[in-house]
């Protein structure tokens, strides 16, 4: 799910997002902390400074063919995803378009803190949104993201996020499928 905020909120959010991007890209110590989560050492498509999220993503990659396919699609793209955990009480998950620069498109995924399997499933849901962006070269900023999601998605009326929140059936299915795969691995009966 991603949201479109009011202009005031959006301006502040963009400024914070840009600052975050600058810190993650320009600060060597933070860039090193955002260890690669997959095979490509030149440009890992998924980055995080959150050790727990990195560990859960690695677990999901070992267990879920669906999650592996999503990450492989991101490897083949120009989209870089930053994963963050906002903690309990935050909205379940959301993706925000940060920037398009240097031939790459940067997004940030923020999630509430969940139990292990639910957290991995929520990551898959949000990574499906990143794949949707990767498969649509015309998405280069927040406005083009909204236009595309008006076309391929629907307004999520259950969202507690400020502004308008969009979702897609593909993202819902990805999260459900990954949860099913995790459950089958944990309870093979």
MDTraj code that builds the backbone (N, CA, C; nanometers):
import mdtraj as md
import numpy as np

residues = "UNK UNK UNK UNK UNK UNK UNK UNK UNK UNK UNK UNK UNK UNK UNK UNK UNK UNK UNK UNK UNK UNK UNK UNK UNK UNK UNK UNK UNK UNK UNK UNK UNK UNK UNK UNK UNK UNK UNK UNK UNK UNK UNK UNK UNK UNK UNK UNK UNK UNK UNK UNK UNK UNK UNK UNK UNK UNK UNK UNK UNK UNK UNK UNK UNK UNK UNK UNK UNK UNK UNK UNK UNK UNK UNK UNK UNK UNK UNK UNK UNK UNK UNK UNK UNK UNK UNK UNK UNK UNK UNK UNK UNK UNK UNK UNK UNK UNK UNK UNK UNK UNK UNK UNK UNK UNK UNK UNK UNK UNK UNK UNK UNK UNK UNK UNK UNK UNK UNK UNK UNK UNK UNK UNK UNK UNK UNK UNK UNK UNK UNK UNK UNK UNK UNK UNK UNK UNK UNK UNK UNK UNK UNK UNK UNK UNK UNK UNK UNK UNK UNK UNK UNK UNK UNK UNK UNK UNK UNK UNK UNK UNK UNK UNK UNK UNK UNK UNK UNK UNK UNK UNK UNK UNK UNK UNK UNK UNK UNK UNK UNK UNK UNK UNK UNK UNK UNK UNK UNK".split()
xyz = np.array([
    [0.0844, -0.1156, 0.0000],
    [0.0000, 0.0000, 0.0000],
    [0.0895, 0.1226, 0.0000],
    [0.0476, 0.2229, -0.0721],
    [0.1180, 0.3493, -0.0630],
    [0.0144, 0.4584, -0.0511],
    [0.0601, 0.5758, -0.0111],
    [-0.0361, 0.6826, 0.0145],
    [0.0011, 0.8085, -0.0586],
    [-0.0991, 0.8904, -0.0764],
    [-0.0794, 1.0253, -0.1284],
    [-0.1268, 1.1185, -0.0171],
    [-0.0383, 1.2035, 0.0315],
    [-0.0676, 1.2932, 0.1438],
    [-0.1048, 1.4314, 0.0924],
    [-0.1549, 1.5114, 0.1803],
    [-0.1823, 1.6507, 0.1461],
    [-0.0513, 1.7215, 0.1148],
    [-0.0590, 1.8366, 0.0510],
    [0.0596, 1.9080, 0.0063],
    [0.1538, 1.9405, 0.1207],
    [0.1042, 1.9951, 0.2322],
    [0.1892, 2.0265, 0.3468],
    [0.2581, 1.9030, 0.3995],
    [0.1784, 1.7983, 0.4223],
    [0.2329, 1.6730, 0.4742],
    [0.3300, 1.6143, 0.3723],
    [0.2954, 1.6230, 0.2439],
    [0.3775, 1.5664, 0.1383],
    [0.5124, 1.6371, 0.1310],
    [0.5148, 1.7680, 0.1420],
    [0.6389, 1.8438, 0.1358],
    [0.7297, 1.8059, 0.2520],
    [0.6727, 1.7993, 0.3715],
    [0.7527, 1.7590, 0.4873],
    [0.8026, 1.6165, 0.4720],
    [0.7159, 1.5297, 0.4232],
    [0.7518, 1.3888, 0.4063],
    [0.8632, 1.3745, 0.3018],
    [0.8514, 1.4478, 0.1896],
    [0.9555, 1.4420, 0.0870],
    [1.0887, 1.4905, 0.1423],
    [1.0854, 1.5956, 0.2206],
    [1.2092, 1.6478, 0.2789],
    [1.2731, 1.5437, 0.3703],
    [1.1888, 1.4798, 0.4545],
    [1.2407, 1.3739, 0.5427],
    [1.2932, 1.2566, 0.4615],
    [1.2197, 1.2172, 0.3582],
    [1.2601, 1.1045, 0.2744],
    [1.3906, 1.1348, 0.2031],
    [1.4041, 1.2596, 0.1517],
    [1.5273, 1.2977, 0.0846],
    [1.6448, 1.2949, 0.1816],
    [1.6232, 1.3442, 0.3016],
    [1.7274, 1.3413, 0.4039],
    [1.7683, 1.1971, 0.4345],
    [1.6695, 1.1094, 0.4476],
    [1.6980, 0.9682, 0.4714],
    [1.7805, 0.9098, 0.3580],
    [1.7397, 0.9386, 0.2340],
    [1.8126, 0.8873, 0.1186],
    [1.9566, 0.9377, 0.1199],
    [1.9748, 1.0669, 0.1473],
    [2.1105, 1.1231, 0.1538],
    [2.1935, 1.0542, 0.2609],
    [2.1336, 1.0322, 0.3767],
    [2.2061, 0.9664, 0.4849],
    [2.2454, 0.8238, 0.4473],
    [2.1537, 0.7508, 0.3876],
    [2.1816, 0.6115, 0.3528],
    [2.2816, 0.5983, 0.2392],
    [2.2778, 0.6899, 0.1440],
    [2.3652, 0.6806, 0.0285],
    [2.5000, 0.7472, 0.0535],
    [2.4988, 0.8637, 0.1180],
    [2.6198, 0.9435, 0.1294],
    [2.7038, 0.9128, 0.2518],
    [2.6484, 0.8568, 0.3541],
    [2.7233, 0.8322, 0.4760],
    [2.7806, 0.6915, 0.4732],
    [2.9118, 0.6765, 0.4638],
    [2.9718, 0.5442, 0.4529],
    [2.9332, 0.4495, 0.5655],
    [2.9291, 0.4967, 0.6891],
    [2.8978, 0.4059, 0.7988],
    [2.7553, 0.3535, 0.7885],
    [2.6605, 0.4382, 0.7479],
    [2.5235, 0.3909, 0.7310],
    [2.5120, 0.3017, 0.6081],
    [2.5829, 0.3345, 0.5023],
    [2.5779, 0.2497, 0.3834],
    [2.6315, 0.1112, 0.4159],
    [2.7347, 0.1032, 0.4980],
    [2.7881, -0.0269, 0.5367],
    [2.6894, -0.1008, 0.6264],
    [2.6177, -0.0280, 0.7116],
    [2.5196, -0.0924, 0.7978],
    [2.4035, -0.1473, 0.7167],
    [2.3752, -0.0850, 0.6027],
    [2.2675, -0.1328, 0.5163],
    [2.3234, -0.2445, 0.4285],
    [2.3587, -0.3549, 0.4931],
    [2.4213, -0.4657, 0.4231],
    [2.3329, -0.5189, 0.3120],
    [2.3955, -0.5681, 0.2045],
    [2.3183, -0.6278, 0.0968],
    [2.2357, -0.7448, 0.1485],
    [2.1161, -0.7597, 0.0932],
    [2.0292, -0.8679, 0.1354],
    [2.0222, -0.9740, 0.0271],
    [2.0903, -0.9583, -0.0798],
    [2.0873, -1.0610, -0.1833],
    [2.2218, -1.0646, -0.2549],
    [2.2275, -1.1385, -0.3628],
    [2.3531, -1.1756, -0.4248],
    [2.4341, -1.0626, -0.4877],
    [2.3712, -0.9623, -0.5468],
    [2.4397, -0.8619, -0.6257],
    [2.5142, -0.7616, -0.5380],
    [2.6482, -0.7726, -0.5282],
    [2.7227, -0.6819, -0.4414],
    [2.7323, -0.5401, -0.4960],
    [2.7134, -0.5212, -0.6269],
    [2.7253, -0.3874, -0.6844],
    [2.6077, -0.2981, -0.6481],
    [2.4876, -0.3524, -0.6541],
    [2.3689, -0.2723, -0.6267],
    [2.2611, -0.3623, -0.5666],
    [2.2663, -0.3814, -0.4371],
    [2.1606, -0.4634, -0.3774],
    [2.0271, -0.3932, -0.3940],
    [1.9239, -0.4648, -0.4419],
    [1.7961, -0.3993, -0.4644],
    [1.7186, -0.3715, -0.3356],
    [1.7574, -0.4398, -0.2279],
    [1.6866, -0.4214, -0.1012],
    [1.7908, -0.3916, 0.0060],
    [1.7691, -0.2813, 0.0771],
    [1.8643, -0.2383, 0.1792],
    [1.7896, -0.2093, 0.3082],
    [1.8573, -0.2297, 0.4189],
    [1.7982, -0.1956, 0.5483],
    [1.9073, -0.1815, 0.6523],
    [1.8872, -0.0908, 0.7441],
    [1.9760, -0.0794, 0.8592],
    [1.9206, -0.1588, 0.9768],
    [1.8029, -0.2185, 0.9588],
    [1.7350, -0.2937, 1.0648],
    [1.7768, -0.4408, 1.0577],
    [1.8563, -0.4824, 1.1528],
    [1.9090, -0.6190, 1.1558],
    [1.7974, -0.7244, 1.1552],
    [1.6915, -0.6979, 1.2289],
    [1.5797, -0.7930, 1.2357],
    [1.5138, -0.8104, 1.0987],
    [1.4879, -0.6990, 1.0295],
    [1.4272, -0.7080, 0.8967],
    [1.5182, -0.7801, 0.7983],
    [1.6479, -0.7533, 0.8040],
    [1.7419, -0.8237, 0.7151],
    [1.7380, -0.9728, 0.7423],
    [1.7370, -1.0097, 0.8698],
    [1.7336, -1.1513, 0.9079],
    [1.6036, -1.2179, 0.8632],
    [1.4923, -1.1490, 0.8815],
    [1.3634, -1.2053, 0.8398],
    [1.3538, -1.2171, 0.6882],
    [1.4088, -1.1207, 0.6161],
    [1.4076, -1.1312, 0.4706],
    [1.4915, -1.2498, 0.4253],
    [1.6079, -1.2674, 0.4856],
    [1.6919, -1.3834, 0.4515],
    [1.6177, -1.5142, 0.4802],
    [1.5491, -1.5215, 0.5927],
    [1.4697, -1.6396, 0.6256],
    [1.3612, -1.6620, 0.5206],
    [1.2922, -1.5554, 0.4841],
    [1.1888, -1.5658, 0.3820],
    [1.2435, -1.6114, 0.2488],
    [1.3622, -1.5641, 0.2127],
    [1.4238, -1.6054, 0.0861],
    [1.4580, -1.7537, 0.0866],
    [1.4956, -1.8069, 0.2020],
    [1.5249, -1.9509, 0.2120],
    [1.3974, -2.0339, 0.2016],
    [1.2863, -1.9808, 0.2481],
    [1.1624, -2.0574, 0.2648],
    [1.0619, -2.0390, 0.1521],
    [1.0538, -1.9212, 0.0962],
    [0.9437, -1.8877, 0.0056],
    [0.9878, -1.8682, -0.1395],
    [0.9423, -1.9551, -0.2294],
    [0.9700, -1.9344, -0.3722],
    [0.9103, -1.8028, -0.4240],
    [0.7961, -1.7637, -0.3714],
    [0.7321, -1.6395, -0.4145],
    [0.8180, -1.5192, -0.3787],
    [0.8699, -1.5163, -0.2568],
    [0.9559, -1.4059, -0.2152],
    [1.0851, -1.4041, -0.2964],
    [1.1421, -1.5220, -0.3215],
    [1.2630, -1.5284, -0.4045],
    [1.2364, -1.4708, -0.5437],
    [1.1209, -1.5015, -0.6012],
    [1.0869, -1.4501, -0.7341],
    [1.0730, -1.2978, -0.7328],
    [1.0121, -1.2432, -0.6279],
    [0.9989, -1.0975, -0.6171],
    [1.1360, -1.0310, -0.6114],
    [1.2240, -1.0849, -0.5283],
    [1.3580, -1.0264, -0.5143],
    [1.4370, -1.0411, -0.6443],
    [1.4216, -1.1535, -0.7138],
    [1.4895, -1.1719, -0.8428],
    [1.4417, -1.0671, -0.9435],
    [1.3121, -1.0382, -0.9430],
    [1.2595, -0.9365, -1.0337],
    [1.3150, -0.7986, -0.9990],
    [1.3329, -0.7711, -0.8711],
    [1.3930, -0.6438, -0.8311],
    [1.5401, -0.6373, -0.8702],
    [1.6114, -0.7505, -0.8617],
    [1.7520, -0.7537, -0.9048],
    [1.7661, -0.7154, -1.0509],
    [1.6693, -0.7544, -1.1310],
    [1.6752, -0.7282, -1.2746],
    [1.6243, -0.5886, -1.3099],
    [1.5943, -0.5080, -1.2098],
    [1.5327, -0.3772, -1.2344],
    [1.6234, -0.2625, -1.1915],
    [1.5682, -0.1429, -1.2041],
    [1.6383, -0.0221, -1.1616],
    [1.5826, 0.0328, -1.0300],
    [1.5056, -0.0496, -0.9576],
    [1.4420, -0.0052, -0.8329],
    [1.5243, -0.0515, -0.7122],
    [1.5500, 0.0404, -0.6214],
    [1.6190, 0.0114, -0.4963],
    [1.5193, 0.0369, -0.3833],
    [1.5067, -0.0619, -0.2942],
    [1.4087, -0.0550, -0.1852],
    [1.4816, -0.0427, -0.0524],
    [1.4414, 0.0539, 0.0279],
    [1.4890, 0.0659, 0.1652],
    [1.3781, 0.0160, 0.2567],
    [1.4094, -0.0817, 0.3424],
    [1.3127, -0.1374, 0.4367],
    [1.3314, -0.0740, 0.5739],
    [1.2196, -0.0354, 0.6366],
    [1.2229, 0.0197, 0.7717],
    [1.1083, -0.0396, 0.8516],
    [1.1307, -0.0514, 0.9813],
    [1.0251, -0.0966, 1.0714],
    [0.9930, 0.0189, 1.1656],
    [0.8676, 0.0639, 1.1628],
    [0.8268, 0.1769, 1.2464],
    [0.7893, 0.1361, 1.3877],
    [0.7714, 0.0088, 1.4115],
    [0.7347, -0.0367, 1.5445],
    [0.5860, -0.0618, 1.5555],
    [0.5444, -0.1150, 1.6698],
    [0.4021, -0.1464, 1.6877],
    [0.3168, -0.0206, 1.6867],
    [0.1947, -0.0356, 1.6404],
    [0.1025, 0.0764, 1.6388],
    [0.1096, 0.1604, 1.5124],
    [0.2139, 0.1432, 1.4324],
    [0.2242, 0.2163, 1.3060],
    [0.1329, 0.1482, 1.2037],
    [0.1010, 0.2155, 1.0944],
    [0.0233, 0.1493, 0.9894],
    [0.0955, 0.0219, 0.9437],
    [0.0168, -0.0773, 0.9003],
    [0.0736, -0.2072, 0.8661],
    [0.1930, -0.1968, 0.7727],
    [0.1761, -0.1318, 0.6612],
    [0.2852, -0.1183, 0.5663],
    [0.2518, -0.0128, 0.4629],
    [0.3556, 0.0491, 0.4102],
    [0.3361, 0.1494, 0.3068],
    [0.4655, 0.1677, 0.2294],
    [0.4513, 0.2005, 0.1039],
    [0.5643, 0.2269, 0.0170],
    [0.5555, 0.3722, -0.0269],
    [0.6683, 0.4399, -0.0238],
    [0.6754, 0.5790, -0.0656],
    [0.7844, 0.5924, -0.1706],
    [0.7536, 0.6616, -0.2795],
    [0.8530, 0.6879, -0.3831],
    [0.9436, 0.8002, -0.3339],
    [1.0756, 0.7756, -0.3314],
    [1.1690, 0.8773, -0.2832],
    [1.2239, 0.9645, -0.3943],
    [1.2854, 0.8975, -0.4945],
    [1.3576, 0.9743, -0.5943],
    [1.3898, 0.8869, -0.7148],
    [1.4168, 0.9540, -0.8230],
    [1.4663, 0.8883, -0.9433],
    [1.5928, 0.9637, -0.9817],
    [1.7075, 0.8991, -0.9630],
    [1.8343, 0.9671, -0.9870],
    [1.9418, 0.8652, -1.0266],
    [2.0298, 0.9051, -1.1148],
    [2.1428, 0.8206, -1.1522],
    [2.1021, 0.6887, -1.2170],
    [1.9895, 0.6868, -1.2820],
    [1.9453, 0.5646, -1.3476],
    [1.8737, 0.4664, -1.2560],
    [1.8499, 0.5056, -1.1319],
    [1.7791, 0.4195, -1.0369],
    [1.6583, 0.4926, -0.9809],
    [1.5590, 0.4135, -0.9414],
    [1.4403, 0.4669, -0.8736],
    [1.4426, 0.4129, -0.7316],
    [1.4289, 0.5015, -0.6346],
    [1.4404, 0.4660, -0.4938],
    [1.3045, 0.4751, -0.4255],
    [1.2711, 0.3707, -0.3505],
    [1.1478, 0.3691, -0.2719],
    [1.1820, 0.3280, -0.1293],
    [1.0968, 0.3680, -0.0370],
    [1.1130, 0.3241, 0.1014],
    [0.9853, 0.2517, 0.1427],
    [1.0049, 0.1383, 0.2098],
    [0.8946, 0.0598, 0.2638],
    [0.9022, 0.0705, 0.4150],
    [0.7931, 0.1175, 0.4752],
    [0.7834, 0.1258, 0.6210],
    [0.6738, 0.0294, 0.6659],
    [0.7051, -0.0455, 0.7690],
    [0.6099, -0.1438, 0.8197],
    [0.6007, -0.1342, 0.9702],
    [0.4862, -0.1732, 1.0209],
    [0.4699, -0.1913, 1.1642],
    [0.5486, -0.3171, 1.2034],
    [0.5744, -0.3327, 1.3293],
    [0.6441, -0.4529, 1.3766],
    [0.5413, -0.5635, 1.3996],
    [0.5668, -0.6788, 1.3381],
    [0.4772, -0.7942, 1.3472],
    [0.5542, -0.9161, 1.3961],
    [0.4798, -1.0221, 1.4246],
    [0.5412, -1.1524, 1.4511],
    [0.6135, -1.1970, 1.3239],
    [0.7056, -1.2880, 1.3395],
    [0.7987, -1.3309, 1.2348],
    [0.7320, -1.3587, 1.0992],
    [0.6397, -1.4529, 1.0936],
    [0.5799, -1.4905, 0.9651],
    [0.4972, -1.3776, 0.9052],
    [0.4248, -1.3066, 0.9884],
    [0.3429, -1.1956, 0.9400],
    [0.4320, -1.0833, 0.8855],
    [0.5476, -1.0610, 0.9495],
    [0.6404, -0.9566, 0.9034],
    [0.6941, -0.9917, 0.7649],
    [0.7311, -1.1176, 0.7450],
    [0.7832, -1.1607, 0.6151],
    [0.6739, -1.1476, 0.5086],
    [0.5510, -1.1857, 0.5426],
    [0.4398, -1.1732, 0.4476],
    [0.4140, -1.0263, 0.4129],
    [0.4231, -0.9369, 0.5117],
    [0.4039, -0.7944, 0.4852],
    [0.5159, -0.7414, 0.3956],
    [0.6393, -0.7890, 0.4165],
    [0.7493, -0.7494, 0.3281],
    [0.7179, -0.7907, 0.1850],
    [0.6687, -0.9142, 0.1674],
    [0.6357, -0.9626, 0.0333],
    [0.5289, -0.8750, -0.0304],
    [0.4280, -0.8385, 0.0465],
    [0.3214, -0.7508, -0.0034],
    [0.3810, -0.6199, -0.0559],
    [0.4650, -0.5583, 0.0253],
    [0.5236, -0.4292, -0.0136],
    [0.6261, -0.4451, -0.1253],
    [0.7006, -0.5557, -0.1268],
    [0.7963, -0.5782, -0.2359],
    [0.7244, -0.6016, -0.3678],
    [0.6022, -0.6575, -0.3637],
    [0.5228, -0.6690, -0.4864],
    [0.4929, -0.5303, -0.5418],
    [0.4649, -0.4348, -0.4540],
    [0.4452, -0.2972, -0.5010],
    [0.5735, -0.2441, -0.5663],
    [0.6887, -0.2752, -0.5090],
    [0.8152, -0.2323, -0.5688],
    [0.8333, -0.2955, -0.7072],
    [0.7933, -0.4213, -0.7215],
    [0.7999, -0.4885, -0.8519],
    [0.7050, -0.4201, -0.9508],
    [0.5874, -0.3827, -0.9044],
    [0.4931, -0.3113, -0.9918],
    [0.5553, -0.1819, -1.0427],
    [0.6287, -0.1140, -0.9575],
    [0.7004, 0.0076, -0.9992],
    [0.8104, -0.0286, -1.0972],
    [0.8843, -0.1342, -1.0675],
    [0.9939, -0.1769, -1.1547],
    [0.9442, -0.2099, -1.2954],
    [0.8249, -0.2658, -1.3028],
    [0.7699, -0.3066, -1.4326],
    [0.7019, -0.1923, -1.5075],
    [0.7032, -0.0733, -1.4486],
    [0.6400, 0.0428, -1.5111],
    [0.7415, 0.1568, -1.5171],
    [0.8198, 0.1634, -1.6255],
    [0.9233, 0.2677, -1.6353],
    [0.8689, 0.4102, -1.6274],
    [0.7409, 0.4290, -1.6568],
    [0.6831, 0.5637, -1.6530],
    [0.6684, 0.6164, -1.5103],
    [0.6806, 0.5304, -1.4096],
    [0.6741, 0.5778, -1.2708],
    [0.8109, 0.6348, -1.2338],
    [0.8149, 0.7668, -1.2226],
    [0.9412, 0.8350, -1.1937],
    [0.9300, 0.9329, -1.0769],
    [0.8091, 0.9443, -1.0201],
    [0.7881, 1.0340, -0.9069],
    [0.6543, 0.9982, -0.8424],
    [0.6207, 1.0705, -0.7362],
    [0.4968, 1.0421, -0.6641],
    [0.3722, 1.0604, -0.7486],
    [0.3705, 1.1616, -0.8342],
    [0.2524, 1.1879, -0.9168],
    [0.2300, 1.0767, -1.0187],
    [0.3367, 1.0307, -1.0827],
    [0.3212, 0.9218, -1.1808],
    [0.2865, 0.7910, -1.1099],
    [0.3317, 0.7750, -0.9869],
    [0.2947, 0.6573, -0.9074],
    [0.1438, 0.6579, -0.8803],
    [0.0900, 0.7716, -0.8420],
    [-0.0539, 0.7825, -0.8169],
    [-0.1321, 0.7537, -0.9442],
    [-0.0901, 0.8108, -1.0567],
    [-0.1599, 0.7851, -1.1836],
    [-0.1645, 0.6364, -1.2153],
    [-0.0516, 0.5686, -1.1968],
    [-0.0466, 0.4253, -1.2285],
    [-0.1329, 0.3441, -1.1332],
    [-0.1309, 0.3787, -1.0061],
    [-0.2111, 0.3020, -0.9099],
    [-0.3601, 0.3297, -0.9221],
    [-0.3958, 0.4440, -0.9744],
    [-0.5368, 0.4671, -1.0069],
    [-0.5788, 0.3729, -1.1193],
    [-0.4838, 0.3381, -1.2057],
    [-0.5118, 0.2497, -1.3187],
    [-0.5108, 0.1024, -1.2785],
    [-0.4085, 0.0591, -1.2026],
    [-0.3918, -0.0847, -1.1730],
    [-0.4438, -0.1267, -1.0367],
    [-0.4708, -0.0301, -0.9492],
    [-0.5067, -0.0641, -0.8118],
    [-0.6429, -0.0132, -0.7725],
    [-0.6588, 0.0022, -0.6438],
    [-0.7841, 0.0520, -0.5872],
    [-0.7520, 0.1292, -0.4608],
    [-0.8428, 0.2168, -0.4221],
    [-0.8265, 0.2927, -0.2986],
    [-0.8562, 0.1990, -0.1829],
    [-0.7650, 0.1934, -0.0884],
    [-0.7827, 0.1091, 0.0298],
    [-0.8558, 0.1920, 0.1354],
    [-0.9845, 0.1667, 0.1482],
    [-1.0662, 0.2447, 0.2419],
    [-1.0424, 0.2057, 0.3874],
    [-0.9733, 0.0945, 0.4102],
    [-0.9455, 0.0493, 0.5477],
    [-0.8181, 0.1104, 0.6049],
    [-0.7435, 0.1784, 0.5223],
    [-0.6145, 0.2322, 0.5646],
    [-0.6311, 0.3384, 0.6721],
    [-0.5381, 0.3368, 0.7673],
    [-0.5347, 0.4392, 0.8724],
    [-0.4347, 0.5495, 0.8391],
    [-0.3728, 0.5414, 0.7211],
    [-0.2749, 0.6410, 0.6805],
    [-0.3439, 0.7712, 0.6418],
    [-0.2757, 0.8848, 0.6637],
    [-0.3334, 1.0119, 0.6183],
    [-0.3319, 1.0165, 0.4655],
    [-0.4247, 1.0842, 0.4067],
    [-0.4299, 1.0936, 0.2609],
    [-0.4982, 0.9723, 0.2011],
    [-0.4734, 0.9506, 0.0729],
    [-0.5331, 0.8392, 0.0002],
    [-0.4331, 0.7250, -0.0054],
    [-0.4778, 0.6044, 0.0284],
    [-0.3916, 0.4862, 0.0239],
    [-0.4416, 0.3938, -0.0869],
    [-0.3495, 0.3447, -0.1679],
    [-0.3824, 0.2543, -0.2765],
    [-0.3284, 0.1150, -0.2456],
    [-0.3876, 0.0161, -0.3087],
    [-0.3393, -0.1208, -0.2975],
    [-0.3674, -0.1914, -0.4290],
    [-0.3129, -0.3120, -0.4452],
    [-0.3403, -0.3931, -0.5635],
    [-0.3707, -0.5359, -0.5214],
    [-0.4478, -0.6037, -0.6035],
    [-0.4774, -0.7448, -0.5776],
    [-0.3486, -0.8270, -0.5833],
    [-0.2560, -0.7911, -0.6721],
    [-0.1302, -0.8656, -0.6832],
    [-0.0517, -0.8605, -0.5522],
    [-0.0494, -0.7449, -0.4867],
    [0.0232, -0.7328, -0.3595],
    [-0.0461, -0.8122, -0.2497],
    [-0.1784, -0.8068, -0.2474],
    [-0.2525, -0.8857, -0.1487],
    [-0.2239, -1.0342, -0.1687],
    [-0.2293, -1.0803, -0.2938],
    [-0.2022, -1.2220, -0.3234],
    [-0.0589, -1.2604, -0.2871],
    [0.0382, -1.1729, -0.3151],
    [0.1782, -1.2034, -0.2832],
    [0.1958, -1.2241, -0.1332],
    [0.1399, -1.1349, -0.0531],
    [0.1496, -1.1492, 0.0926],
    [0.0839, -1.2765, 0.1412],
    [-0.0350, -1.3058, 0.0884],
    [-0.1060, -1.4281, 0.1292],
    [-0.0295, -1.5535, 0.0883],
    [0.0269, -1.5530, -0.0334],
    [0.1009, -1.6704, -0.0813],
    [0.2269, -1.6946, 0.0008],
    [0.2985, -1.5892, 0.0331],
    [0.4195, -1.6055, 0.1144],
    [0.3834, -1.6561, 0.2536],
    [0.2782, -1.6049, 0.3124],
    [0.2351, -1.6546, 0.4432],
    [0.1996, -1.8027, 0.4349],
    [0.1322, -1.8434, 0.3294],
    [0.0978, -1.9841, 0.3093],
    [0.2240, -2.0699, 0.2984],
    [0.3230, -2.0231, 0.2232],
    [0.4484, -2.0978, 0.2075],
    [0.5223, -2.1091, 0.3406],
    [0.5234, -2.0025, 0.4182],
    [0.5885, -2.0054, 0.5495],
    [0.5179, -2.1021, 0.6428],
    [0.3844, -2.0997, 0.6398],
    [0.3062, -2.1899, 0.7246],
    [0.3293, -2.3367, 0.6838],
    [0.3354, -2.3641, 0.5542],
    [0.3597, -2.5008, 0.5072],
    [0.4969, -2.5505, 0.5519],
    [0.5944, -2.4613, 0.5527],
    [0.7286, -2.4981, 0.5980],
    [0.7299, -2.5246, 0.7480],
    [0.6598, -2.4404, 0.8234],
    [0.6584, -2.4538, 0.9689],
    [0.5710, -2.5696, 1.0156],
    [0.4622, -2.5946, 0.9439],
    [0.3660, -2.6993, 0.9813],
    [0.3370, -2.7856, 0.8599],
    [0.4278, -2.8774, 0.8256],
    [0.4175, -2.9520, 0.6993],
    [0.3083, -3.0589, 0.6945],
    [0.2198, -3.0625, 0.7858],
    [0.1170, -3.1684, 0.7898],
    [0.0182, -3.1525, 0.6806],
])
top = md.Topology()
chain = top.add_chain()
for i, resn in enumerate(residues, 1):
    res = top.add_residue(resn, chain, resSeq=i)
    for name in ("N", "CA", "C"):
        top.add_atom(name, md.element.get_by_symbol(name[0]), res)
traj = md.Trajectory(xyz[None], top)
